[in-house]
């Protein structure tokens, strides 16, 4: 039978995170996480709360008991099996901050990113459409 530590480890592995990266995202001490995943200790309420806060779609019922579905909000999740995505720690942190943001904050972030992307696209377009001047060097 799969233990709570096994489910935490399985979940972390599905995210493609090392223990260190998972600890950064959740704020859980790495030694404590190692003990939980190795079934030496059970997670405290605070550890479970930290995991749920960092990953709101995880079902605590599944995490604690193994019953129910792993994700509370599975219909809004994208699972990529054929081509897994690897995130840098910075990308993962940005995603985590986004997940913790209010709905209004998320709208503002989306609008800002769209503006930055459009400006970047305009700059690239200007660079590719401007004639290149050949520079000759006199010997």
CORKA-V710114 format. One record per backbone hydrogen bond with DSSP energy under -1.0 kcal/mol. NH is the residue of the N-H (numbers start at 0). CO is the residue of the C=O. If there is no record, write none. Layout:
nh = (NH;NH)
co = (CO;CO)
This chain:
nh = (6;7;8;9;10;11;12;13;14;16;21;22;23;24;25;26;32;33;34;35;36;37;38;39;40;47;48;49;50;51;52;53;54;57;58;62;63;64;65;71;75;76;91;92;93;94;95;96;97;98;99;100;105;106;107;108;109;110;111;112;113;114;115;116;117;118;119;120;121;122;123;124;125;126;127;128;129)
co = (2;3;4;5;6;7;8;9;10;11;17;18;19;20;21;22;28;29;30;31;32;33;35;34;34;43;44;45;46;47;48;49;50;54;69;58;59;60;61;56;72;73;87;88;89;90;91;92;93;94;95;97;101;102;103;104;105;106;107;108;109;110;111;112;113;114;115;116;117;118;119;120;121;122;123;124;125)
